[in-house]
Amino acid sequence: MTNKLKEKKIKILYLDKHPFAGGSNHHTVYFEDPDRVKVELVAPEQESV
């Protein structure tokens, strides 16, 4: 998802902490929408089976 956002020239926030800006238990990407509203996409860490 991050790569798709970058391709569209969308500003990614907190790159220094990406993809763990929300903590070590899930992957998160923060970005700004066209109105400069902060958006957060979160995916839980996958467990091995």
Residue, then its C-alpha position, 0 to 999 in steps of 0.5 A: m500500500t505504501n508503494k501505491l501511495k508513493e506512486k500517486k505522490i501522496k505524502i507519507l508521514y513518519l517515514d523514520k518509524h515506518p512501518f511500525a509507527g503504530g507499534s511493533n504488533h502491527h504495520t501502519v502507514y500514515f499519510e495525508d489526504p488531499d485536504r491534509v487530513k491524517v489517515e492511518l492504515v493498520a494491518p495486524e502482524q501475521e502469525s506464522v502457521 
